[in-house]
């Protein structure tokens, strides 16, 4: 495995690649969710590039940029074992200059739900993802469905800017209790780990209701909120279509149910695609 820390080192390493390239961008502190993306990319491509970069432009003032989990040595070992060809680990100075061009999230889909609660987050996320997709020159790039709105906006960016890369959505990975895996789960202490399961339990409640024939969004939300009382603060429960437009009734095959809530220190998100 080649570890590249500059653009020049990455470009030099890529000279030895021929054939399809899979790319998995991460912010490090790799867990089984990341590994599932890496393994799928390894299986579906002749070559594999992984990036680790904690992107400052997608953190808002007061968020956990400085405290965000960093485990470089462990991450390098995980990538070696997963047979990654190139691991790109740039610094902030490598990725950004002082007077940058900016990419703006779309005016509607970029400013609802996560975009409303974290204004500016998607601008920074799209900016770094475009840079990384261009640098990797990937054939296929892999993103988890847990960040559903992020996935939708990246797909839109690739379409709107005619970028020559295939975006591959990957299923949410959960622990043995059903908690969606996240690097921020390390912040959960003691009984908070149990209370955090209310997010996935609320989605299970919604699933059972839909299977039983209940399609009314308001009715489903009310039941979900009952389950979510264990959270310290529920930011939103939303039921939208794949275009992130609010629905009055669940549309089978075109619906995403999303929840964001605080449990202890971390802000957690989860969702269900129906």
GUZA-953562 format. One record per residue (C-alpha): residue number from 1; residue in one letter; y, z, x. Coordinates in steps of 0.2 Angstrom, whole numbers, plus 5000, padded with zeros to 4 digits. Layout:
BEGIN
+-----+--------+------+------+------+
! num ! residu !   py !   pz !   px !
+-----+--------+------+------+------+
! NUM !      A !    Y !    Z !    X !
...
+-----+--------+------+------+------+
end
This chain:
BEGIN
+-----+--------+------+------+------+
! num ! residu !   py !   pz !   px !
+-----+--------+------+------+------+
!   1 !      X ! 5000 ! 5000 ! 5000 !
!   2 !      X ! 5017 ! 4995 ! 5006 !
!   3 !      X ! 5032 ! 5007 ! 5003 !
!   4 !      X ! 5048 ! 4998 ! 5002 !
!   5 !      X ! 5065 ! 5008 ! 5001 !
!   6 !      X ! 5077 ! 4994 ! 5003 !
!   7 !      X ! 5079 ! 4977 ! 4995 !
!   8 !      X ! 5075 ! 4969 ! 5011 !
!   9 !      X ! 5059 ! 4978 ! 5013 !
!  10 !      X ! 5054 ! 4974 ! 4995 !
!  11 !      X ! 5058 ! 4955 ! 4998 !
!  12 !      X ! 5048 ! 4955 ! 5014 !
!  13 !      X ! 5033 ! 4964 ! 5006 !
!  14 !      X ! 5033 ! 4952 ! 4991 !
!  15 !      X ! 5031 ! 4937 ! 5003 !
!  16 !      X ! 5013 ! 4941 ! 5004 !
!  17 !      X ! 5010 ! 4940 ! 4985 !
!  18 !      X ! 5004 ! 4924 ! 4976 !
!  19 !      X ! 4998 ! 4924 ! 4958 !
!  20 !      X ! 5003 ! 4935 ! 4944 !
!  21 !      X ! 5013 ! 4951 ! 4947 !
!  22 !      X ! 5012 ! 4967 ! 4936 !
!  23 !      X ! 5026 ! 4979 ! 4937 !
!  24 !      X ! 5028 ! 4997 ! 4931 !
!  25 !      X ! 5045 ! 5005 ! 4932 !
!  26 !      X ! 5045 ! 5024 ! 4932 !
!  27 !      X ! 5056 ! 5039 ! 4936 !
!  28 !      X ! 5042 ! 5047 ! 4946 !
!  29 !      X ! 5034 ! 5064 ! 4942 !
!  30 !      X ! 5019 ! 5053 ! 4938 !
!  31 !      X ! 5007 ! 5059 ! 4924 !
!  32 !      X ! 4992 ! 5052 ! 4915 !
!  33 !      X ! 5004 ! 5042 ! 4904 !
!  34 !      X ! 5011 ! 5033 ! 4919 !
!  35 !      X ! 4994 ! 5031 ! 4926 !
!  36 !      X ! 4988 ! 5022 ! 4910 !
!  37 !      X ! 5002 ! 5009 ! 4912 !
!  38 !      X ! 4998 ! 5007 ! 4931 !
!  39 !      X ! 4979 ! 5005 ! 4927 !
!  40 !      X ! 4982 ! 4992 ! 4914 !
!  41 !      X ! 4994 ! 4982 ! 4925 !
!  42 !      X ! 4981 ! 4983 ! 4939 !
!  43 !      X ! 4968 ! 4976 ! 4928 !
!  44 !      X ! 4978 ! 4962 ! 4921 !
!  45 !      X ! 4987 ! 4955 ! 4936 !
!  46 !      X ! 4983 ! 4949 ! 4954 !
!  47 !      X ! 4996 ! 4960 ! 4961 !
!  48 !      X ! 5005 ! 4977 ! 4956 !
!  49 !      X ! 5022 ! 4984 ! 4960 !
!  50 !      X ! 5027 ! 5001 ! 4954 !
!  51 !      X ! 5045 ! 5008 ! 4956 !
!  52 !      X ! 5050 ! 5026 ! 4957 !
!  53 !      X ! 5069 ! 5028 ! 4954 !
!  54 !      X ! 5078 ! 5042 ! 4945 !
!  55 !      X ! 5092 ! 5032 ! 4937 !
!  56 !      X ! 5108 ! 5042 ! 4936 !
!  57 !      X ! 5117 ! 5030 ! 4924 !
!  58 !      X ! 5105 ! 5034 ! 4910 !
!  59 !      X ! 5109 ! 5053 ! 4911 !
!  60 !      X ! 5123 ! 5060 ! 4901 !
!  61 !      X ! 5135 ! 5073 ! 4907 !
!  62 !      X ! 5126 ! 5090 ! 4906 !
!  63 !      X ! 5108 ! 5082 ! 4905 !
!  64 !      X ! 5095 ! 5086 ! 4918 !
!  65 !      X ! 5098 ! 5073 ! 4932 !
!  66 !      X ! 5098 ! 5086 ! 4946 !
!  67 !      X ! 5084 ! 5096 ! 4939 !
!  68 !      X ! 5073 ! 5081 ! 4934 !
!  69 !      X ! 5055 ! 5083 ! 4941 !
!  70 !      X ! 5053 ! 5075 ! 4958 !
!  71 !      X ! 5036 ! 5074 ! 4966 !
!  72 !      X ! 5037 ! 5060 ! 4979 !
!  73 !      X ! 5022 ! 5065 ! 4990 !
!  74 !      X ! 5010 ! 5067 ! 4975 !
!  75 !      X ! 5017 ! 5051 ! 4967 !
!  76 !      X ! 5013 ! 5041 ! 4983 !
!  77 !      X ! 4996 ! 5048 ! 4983 !
!  78 !      X ! 4993 ! 5043 ! 4965 !
!  79 !      X ! 4999 ! 5025 ! 4968 !
!  80 !      X ! 4988 ! 5023 ! 4983 !
!  81 !      X ! 4973 ! 5029 ! 4973 !
!  82 !      X ! 4978 ! 5017 ! 4959 !
!  83 !      X ! 4978 ! 5002 ! 4971 !
!  84 !      X ! 4996 ! 4999 ! 4970 !
!  85 !      X ! 5001 ! 4984 ! 4982 !
!  86 !      X ! 5020 ! 4989 ! 4983 !
!  87 !      X ! 5029 ! 5005 ! 4979 !
!  88 !      X ! 5047 ! 5003 ! 4978 !
!  89 !      X ! 5057 ! 5019 ! 4981 !
!  90 !      X ! 5076 ! 5015 ! 4982 !
!  91 !      X ! 5090 ! 5027 ! 4984 !
!  92 !      X ! 5105 ! 5026 ! 4973 !
!  93 !      X ! 5116 ! 5018 ! 4986 !
!  94 !      X ! 5103 ! 5004 ! 4987 !
!  95 !      X ! 5103 ! 5001 ! 4968 !
!  96 !      X ! 5122 ! 5003 ! 4964 !
!  97 !      X ! 5139 ! 4999 ! 4972 !
!  98 !      X ! 5155 ! 5007 ! 4967 !
!  99 !      X ! 5162 ! 4993 ! 4955 !
! 100 !      X ! 5147 ! 4987 ! 4945 !
! 101 !      X ! 5145 ! 4974 ! 4932 !
! 102 !      X ! 5139 ! 4983 ! 4916 !
! 103 !      X ! 5127 ! 4979 ! 4902 !
! 104 !      X ! 5130 ! 4985 ! 4885 !
! 105 !      X ! 5117 ! 4990 ! 4872 !
! 106 !      X ! 5118 ! 4980 ! 4856 !
! 107 !      X ! 5131 ! 4987 ! 4844 !
! 108 !      X ! 5118 ! 4991 ! 4830 !
! 109 !      X ! 5101 ! 4995 ! 4837 !
! 110 !      X ! 5108 ! 5002 ! 4853 !
! 111 !      X ! 5119 ! 5015 ! 4843 !
! 112 !      X ! 5107 ! 5023 ! 4831 !
! 113 !      X ! 5094 ! 5037 ! 4834 !
! 114 !      X ! 5093 ! 5039 ! 4853 !
! 115 !      X ! 5108 ! 5029 ! 4855 !
! 116 !      X ! 5118 ! 5040 ! 4843 !
! 117 !      X ! 5112 ! 5056 ! 4851 !
! 118 !      X ! 5114 ! 5050 ! 4869 !
! 119 !      X ! 5129 ! 5038 ! 4869 !
! 120 !      X ! 5129 ! 5027 ! 4884 !
! 121 !      X ! 5111 ! 5031 ! 4889 !
! 122 !      X ! 5104 ! 5014 ! 4884 !
! 123 !      X ! 5118 ! 5005 ! 4893 !
! 124 !      X ! 5112 ! 5013 ! 4909 !
! 125 !      X ! 5094 ! 5011 ! 4905 !
! 126 !      X ! 5096 ! 4992 ! 4902 !
! 127 !      X ! 5107 ! 4990 ! 4918 !
! 128 !      X ! 5093 ! 4997 ! 4929 !
! 129 !      X ! 5079 ! 4989 ! 4921 !
! 130 !      X ! 5087 ! 4972 ! 4922 !
! 131 !      X ! 5090 ! 4975 ! 4941 !
! 132 !      X ! 5071 ! 4981 ! 4943 !
! 133 !      X ! 5064 ! 4966 ! 4933 !
! 134 !      X ! 5075 ! 4954 ! 4944 !
! 135 !      X ! 5069 ! 4962 ! 4960 !
! 136 !      X ! 5051 ! 4963 ! 4956 !
! 137 !      X ! 5050 ! 4945 ! 4949 !
! 138 !      X ! 5036 ! 4952 ! 4938 !
! 139 !      X ! 5025 ! 4941 ! 4928 !
! 140 !      X ! 5021 ! 4956 ! 4916 !
! 141 !      X ! 5031 ! 4972 ! 4915 !
! 142 !      X ! 5023 ! 4987 ! 4906 !
! 143 !      X ! 5032 ! 5000 ! 4895 !
! 144 !      X ! 5026 ! 5014 ! 4884 !
! 145 !      X ! 5028 ! 5014 ! 4866 !
! 146 !      X ! 5033 ! 5033 ! 4866 !
! 147 !      X ! 5051 ! 5026 ! 4871 !
! 148 !      X ! 5050 ! 5015 ! 4856 !
! 149 !      X ! 5069 ! 5011 ! 4855 !
! 150 !      X ! 5069 ! 5008 ! 4874 !
! 151 !      X ! 5055 ! 4996 ! 4872 !
! 152 !      X ! 5064 ! 4986 ! 4858 !
! 153 !      X ! 5080 ! 4985 ! 4868 !
! 154 !      X ! 5072 ! 4979 ! 4884 !
! 155 !      X ! 5062 ! 4966 ! 4874 !
! 156 !      X ! 5079 ! 4961 ! 4866 !
! 157 !      X ! 5087 ! 4960 ! 4883 !
! 158 !      X ! 5073 ! 4949 ! 4890 !
! 159 !      X ! 5075 ! 4937 ! 4875 !
! 160 !      X ! 5094 ! 4937 ! 4875 !
! 161 !      X ! 5096 ! 4934 ! 4894 !
! 162 !      X ! 5081 ! 4922 ! 4895 !
! 163 !      X ! 5072 ! 4932 ! 4908 !
! 164 !      X ! 5056 ! 4925 ! 4914 !
! 165 !      X ! 5045 ! 4940 ! 4911 !
! 166 !      X ! 5032 ! 4946 ! 4898 !
! 167 !      X ! 5035 ! 4964 ! 4891 !
! 168 !      X ! 5019 ! 4972 ! 4888 !
! 169 !      X ! 5020 ! 4987 ! 4876 !
! 170 !      X ! 5007 ! 5001 ! 4880 !
! 171 !      X ! 5000 ! 5014 ! 4868 !
! 172 !      X ! 5006 ! 5032 ! 4869 !
! 173 !      X ! 4995 ! 5044 ! 4879 !
! 174 !      X ! 4992 ! 5062 ! 4873 !
! 175 !      X ! 4985 ! 5078 ! 4880 !
! 176 !      X ! 4969 ! 5085 ! 4873 !
! 177 !      X ! 4980 ! 5094 ! 4860 !
! 178 !      X ! 4989 ! 5079 ! 4854 !
! 179 !      X ! 5006 ! 5082 ! 4864 !
! 180 !      X ! 5013 ! 5065 ! 4869 !
! 181 !      X ! 5014 ! 5066 ! 4888 !
! 182 !      X ! 5031 ! 5067 ! 4897 !
! 183 !      X ! 5037 ! 5072 ! 4914 !
! 184 !      X ! 5048 ! 5085 ! 4904 !
! 185 !      X ! 5033 ! 5094 ! 4897 !
! 186 !      X ! 5033 ! 5104 ! 4913 !
! 187 !      X ! 5048 ! 5113 ! 4906 !
! 188 !      X ! 5038 ! 5120 ! 4892 !
! 189 !      X ! 5034 ! 5139 ! 4894 !
! 190 !      X ! 5021 ! 5150 ! 4886 !
! 191 !      X ! 5021 ! 5148 ! 4867 !
! 192 !      X ! 5033 ! 5133 ! 4868 !
! 193 !      X ! 5018 ! 5122 ! 4872 !
! 194 !      X ! 5010 ! 5127 ! 4856 !
! 195 !      X ! 5026 ! 5125 ! 4846 !
! 196 !      X ! 5029 ! 5108 ! 4854 !
! 197 !      X ! 5013 ! 5102 ! 4845 !
! 198 !      X ! 5023 ! 5102 ! 4829 !
! 199 !      X ! 5030 ! 5084 ! 4833 !
! 200 !      X ! 5013 ! 5076 ! 4834 !
! 201 !      X ! 5007 ! 5087 ! 4819 !
! 202 !      X ! 5022 ! 5080 ! 4808 !
! 203 !      X ! 5017 ! 5062 ! 4812 !
! 204 !      X ! 4999 ! 5066 ! 4807 !
! 205 !      X ! 5005 ! 5073 ! 4791 !
! 206 !      X ! 5015 ! 5057 ! 4788 !
! 207 !      X ! 4999 ! 5047 ! 4792 !
! 208 !      X ! 4989 ! 5056 ! 4780 !
! 209 !      X ! 5002 ! 5053 ! 4766 !
! 210 !      X ! 5003 ! 5035 ! 4770 !
! 211 !      X ! 4984 ! 5033 ! 4769 !
! 212 !      X ! 4984 ! 5042 ! 4753 !
! 213 !      X ! 4996 ! 5029 ! 4746 !
! 214 !      X ! 5013 ! 5038 ! 4748 !
! 215 !      X ! 5026 ! 5026 ! 4754 !
! 216 !      X ! 5042 ! 5034 ! 4749 !
! 217 !      X ! 5052 ! 5038 ! 4765 !
! 218 !      X ! 5062 ! 5053 ! 4758 !
! 219 !      X ! 5046 ! 5061 ! 4752 !
! 220 !      X ! 5037 ! 5058 ! 4769 !
! 221 !      X ! 5052 ! 5065 ! 4779 !
! 222 !      X ! 5053 ! 5081 ! 4768 !
! 223 !      X ! 5035 ! 5085 ! 4772 !
! 224 !      X ! 5037 ! 5081 ! 4791 !
! 225 !      X ! 5052 ! 5093 ! 4791 !
! 226 !      X ! 5041 ! 5107 ! 4785 !
! 227 !      X ! 5029 ! 5105 ! 4799 !
! 228 !      X ! 5044 ! 5103 ! 4812 !
! 229 !      X ! 5051 ! 5121 ! 4807 !
! 230 !      X ! 5042 ! 5127 ! 4823 !
! 231 !      X ! 5054 ! 5117 ! 4834 !
! 232 !      X ! 5070 ! 5125 ! 4839 !
! 233 !      X ! 5081 ! 5111 ! 4833 !
! 234 !      X ! 5076 ! 5095 ! 4825 !
! 235 !      X ! 5088 ! 5081 ! 4830 !
! 236 !      X ! 5081 ! 5067 ! 4819 !
! 237 !      X ! 5066 ! 5061 ! 4808 !
! 238 !      X ! 5068 ! 5043 ! 4805 !
! 239 !      X ! 5057 ! 5030 ! 4797 !
! 240 !      X ! 5063 ! 5012 ! 4802 !
! 241 !      X ! 5056 ! 4994 ! 4803 !
! 242 !      X ! 5053 ! 4986 ! 4820 !
! 243 !      X ! 5071 ! 4980 ! 4820 !
! 244 !      X ! 5076 ! 4999 ! 4819 !
! 245 !      X ! 5084 ! 4997 ! 4801 !
! 246 !      X ! 5081 ! 5011 ! 4789 !
! 247 !      X ! 5068 ! 5009 ! 4776 !
! 248 !      X ! 5066 ! 5016 ! 4759 !
! 249 !      X ! 5048 ! 5013 ! 4758 !
! 250 !      X ! 5035 ! 5012 ! 4772 !
! 251 !      X ! 5030 ! 4994 ! 4776 !
! 252 !      X ! 5013 ! 4993 ! 4783 !
! 253 !      X ! 5013 ! 4984 ! 4799 !
! 254 !      X ! 5032 ! 4984 ! 4801 !
! 255 !      X ! 5036 ! 5003 ! 4802 !
! 256 !      X ! 5039 ! 5016 ! 4816 !
! 257 !      X ! 5041 ! 5034 ! 4812 !
! 258 !      X ! 5051 ! 5043 ! 4825 !
! 259 !      X ! 5055 ! 5061 ! 4828 !
! 260 !      X ! 5066 ! 5070 ! 4841 !
! 261 !      X ! 5067 ! 5089 ! 4843 !
! 262 !      X ! 5071 ! 5103 ! 4855 !
! 263 !      X ! 5057 ! 5115 ! 4860 !
! 264 !      X ! 5063 ! 5128 ! 4872 !
! 265 !      X ! 5072 ! 5119 ! 4887 !
! 266 !      X ! 5066 ! 5101 ! 4884 !
! 267 !      X ! 5071 ! 5088 ! 4871 !
! 268 !      X ! 5055 ! 5080 ! 4866 !
! 269 !      X ! 5052 ! 5063 ! 4857 !
! 270 !      X ! 5037 ! 5056 ! 4848 !
! 271 !      X ! 5033 ! 5042 ! 4836 !
! 272 !      X ! 5020 ! 5033 ! 4826 !
! 273 !      X ! 5018 ! 5014 ! 4823 !
! 274 !      X ! 5011 ! 5009 ! 4806 !
+-----+--------+------+------+------+
end
